[in-house]
Amino acid sequence: MVKWGMFDTGKDILSFENTYGFSKEELERRRQVMRDVCGQGETLPYFGIDEFKYAGNIYSSDDFGVLETEMVPTRLVVVGSSIRNWGDVGEFRDPSGFDRLWKTFQSMKEEGFKKGDPLWLYEMGGVYMINGGQRRTMSAKALEIEQVPAKVIHQYPTEMRLPSGKYWDRFMKMKAEGRWQGTEQFELDGDGNYRNGSAQVQRHEGVWIFAQNPEKVKGVYKAVGASGQTKLWI
């Protein structure tokens, strides 16, 4: 089981006592819950769906409401828009956020994951990114629940549209290294400087090539055992 983040015992956690008037014993008990929920092992790099903002995608649906609920391996749900690691979630660094997380954890511990309340996820190449359900995902990981119900939009990147010469040069370098195959075109301005470019990708080593930080994202895929391939490449 991959652990997600380091527990921070800094002043934000200590402020719970002043805010709620917890006894010393109750404060320590809740701190232990936070340790369980966040994990105390390796901190993996953060990335969210915005990491792929330059990728052109084909969606299975653009409306979560029409999707069937799927059972998703919890270990493959890796990120959310505000998560840098599972021990440092902006919403939960204040006492009220922690209290909501604590209640979610305790409820799931007693009742299990409610199948009628699925997560909302994006999937790309075998990794699932959170659109809704951060507290439930953290709790499910801590309780080692193997699968969770979710509504999932599956994404299949086929194109890169790069507004920056820096990103373009790096993307072309990956092509020269044989990491993707396809065709590309670009435009220059009147001074001969890069204006914009796009690439149609027919084959690739993994969807992380579409990321703004390919090596960081590749590390997350490898850590959770996701191939980075999509149906278009099989």
C-alpha positions in Angstrom: 0.0 0.0 0.0 1.4 3.4 -1.0 1.4 5.9 1.8 0.4 9.5 0.9 2.2 12.3 2.7 3.8 13.1 6.0 1.8 14.1 9.0 2.6 17.7 10.1 2.5 18.3 13.9 3.0 22.0 13.4 1.1 24.9 14.8 -1.9 24.4 12.5 -2.6 21.0 14.2 -2.0 22.4 17.7 -4.5 25.2 17.1 -7.3 22.6 17.3 -7.0 22.6 21.1 -7.5 26.4 21.4 -10.4 26.5 18.9 -12.5 23.6 20.2 -11.3 23.3 23.8 -10.4 19.6 23.4 -9.0 17.7 26.3 -5.4 16.6 26.0 -6.6 13.0 25.4 -9.2 13.9 22.8 -6.7 16.1 21.0 -4.2 13.3 20.8 -6.8 10.9 19.6 -7.8 13.2 16.8 -4.2 13.8 15.9 -3.8 10.0 15.5 -6.8 9.9 13.2 -5.1 12.6 11.0 -1.9 10.5 11.0 -3.9 7.5 9.9 -5.8 9.4 7.2 -2.8 11.3 5.8 -0.2 8.5 6.0 3.3 8.8 7.3 5.3 7.4 4.4 6.5 8.6 1.0 5.2 12.0 -0.3 4.5 11.7 -4.0 4.6 14.7 -6.4 1.4 16.6 -6.8 -0.4 17.0 -10.1 -4.0 17.6 -11.0 -6.1 17.6 -14.2 -4.7 21.1 -15.0 -1.3 19.4 -15.5 -2.7 18.3 -18.8 -4.2 21.6 -19.9 -2.3 21.7 -23.2 -3.6 18.3 -24.2 -6.5 17.9 -26.6 -8.8 15.1 -25.3 -11.7 13.0 -26.3 -14.1 12.5 -23.5 -16.5 9.6 -22.9 -18.9 12.2 -21.5 -18.8 15.8 -20.4 -21.6 15.3 -17.9 -21.0 13.3 -14.7 -24.7 12.9 -14.3 -25.1 10.5 -17.3 -22.3 8.2 -16.3 -22.7 4.8 -14.8 -21.1 4.2 -11.4 -17.8 2.2 -11.6 -15.8 0.5 -8.9 -12.3 2.0 -8.9 -9.2 0.6 -7.2 -8.5 3.1 -4.4 -4.7 2.9 -4.9 -5.1 4.5 -8.4 -7.0 7.6 -7.1 -4.0 9.9 -6.7 -4.8 13.6 -6.8 -7.2 16.4 -6.4 -7.2 20.0 -7.4 -6.0 21.3 -3.9 -3.8 18.4 -2.9 0.0 18.6 -2.9 0.2 15.5 -0.8 -2.2 13.7 1.4 -0.7 15.3 4.5 -1.1 18.9 3.2 -4.5 19.7 1.9 -5.4 23.4 2.2 -9.0 22.9 3.3 -7.9 20.6 6.2 -5.2 22.9 7.6 -7.8 24.8 9.6 -9.6 23.3 12.6 -13.1 23.2 10.9 -11.7 21.4 7.9 -10.0 18.9 10.1 -13.2 18.3 12.0 -15.1 17.5 8.8 -12.3 15.1 7.8 -12.4 13.4 11.2 -16.2 12.9 11.0 -15.9 11.5 7.5 -13.2 9.0 8.6 -15.2 7.9 11.7 -18.4 7.5 9.7 -16.7 5.4 7.0 -15.0 3.3 9.7 -18.3 2.4 11.2 -20.5 2.2 8.1 -18.2 1.6 5.2 -18.1 3.6 1.9 -21.7 4.5 0.9 -22.1 3.2 -2.7 -25.0 5.7 -3.2 -22.6 8.6 -2.9 -19.8 8.0 -5.5 -16.7 10.0 -6.0 -16.4 12.2 -9.1 -13.2 11.4 -11.0 -11.2 12.0 -14.2 -9.2 9.0 -15.5 -6.3 9.1 -17.9 -4.0 6.2 -18.6 -5.1 4.3 -15.5 -4.8 7.1 -13.0 -7.8 8.7 -11.4 -7.9 12.4 -10.4 -10.4 13.8 -8.0 -13.1 16.2 -9.1 -15.2 15.6 -5.9 -14.7 13.5 -2.8 -11.3 14.4 -1.3 -12.2 13.6 2.3 -13.8 10.3 1.4 -10.8 9.3 -0.7 -8.4 10.1 2.1 -10.5 8.1 4.6 -10.8 5.2 2.2 -7.1 5.1 1.7 -6.5 5.2 5.5 -9.0 2.4 6.1 -7.4 0.3 3.2 -10.7 0.0 1.4 -9.6 -1.6 -1.9 -12.3 -0.3 -4.2 -14.6 2.8 -4.2 -17.7 3.7 -6.3 -17.2 6.6 -8.7 -18.6 8.4 -11.6 -15.7 8.7 -14.1 -14.9 10.8 -17.2 -12.3 8.8 -19.2 -9.9 11.0 -21.2 -7.9 10.1 -24.3 -5.3 12.7 -25.2 -4.4 12.8 -28.9 -3.0 16.3 -29.4 -0.8 18.9 -27.8 -1.3 22.6 -28.3 1.7 24.4 -26.9 1.7 28.2 -26.4 5.3 28.4 -25.2 8.5 27.8 -27.1 9.9 26.2 -23.9 7.2 23.5 -23.8 7.5 23.0 -27.6 11.2 22.4 -27.5 10.8 19.9 -24.7 8.0 18.1 -26.5 10.1 17.9 -29.7 13.0 16.6 -27.7 10.9 13.8 -26.4 9.9 12.9 -30.0 13.6 12.8 -30.9 14.1 10.4 -28.1 11.4 8.1 -29.4 9.0 8.7 -26.6 6.1 9.6 -29.0 5.3 9.4 -32.7 3.2 11.7 -34.8 3.1 14.9 -36.8 3.6 18.5 -35.7 3.3 22.0 -37.1 4.2 25.4 -35.6 4.1 29.1 -36.5 6.6 32.0 -36.1 5.8 35.6 -35.6 7.2 38.4 -37.8 10.5 38.4 -35.9 11.0 34.7 -36.3 10.0 33.9 -32.7 7.9 30.9 -31.8 4.1 31.8 -31.7 2.3 28.5 -31.2 2.4 24.9 -32.3 0.4 21.7 -32.2 1.2 18.0 -32.5 -1.0 15.0 -33.5 0.2 12.0 -31.5 -0.4 8.5 -32.9 1.7 6.5 -30.4 3.4 7.3 -27.0 5.2 5.7 -24.1 2.6 7.0 -21.6 0.1 9.8 -21.2 2.6 11.7 -19.0 4.2 13.0 -22.2 1.1 15.3 -22.4 1.9 16.8 -18.9 3.5 20.1 -18.2 6.0 18.2 -16.0 6.3 14.8 -17.7 8.9 13.2 -15.4 7.2 14.2 -12.2 3.8 12.8 -13.5 5.5 9.7 -14.8 6.8 9.0 -11.3 3.3 9.0 -9.9 2.1 6.6 -12.6 5.0 4.2 -11.9 4.5 4.4 -8.1 0.9 3.3 -8.3 1.5 0.7 -11.1 -0.5 2.5 -13.8 0.6 1.9 -17.4 -0.1 5.4 -18.7 -1.7 3.8 -21.8 -5.3 4.4 -23.0 -7.7 2.4 -25.2 -6.5 4.4 -28.2 -3.0 2.9 -27.9 -3.9 -0.7 -27.3 
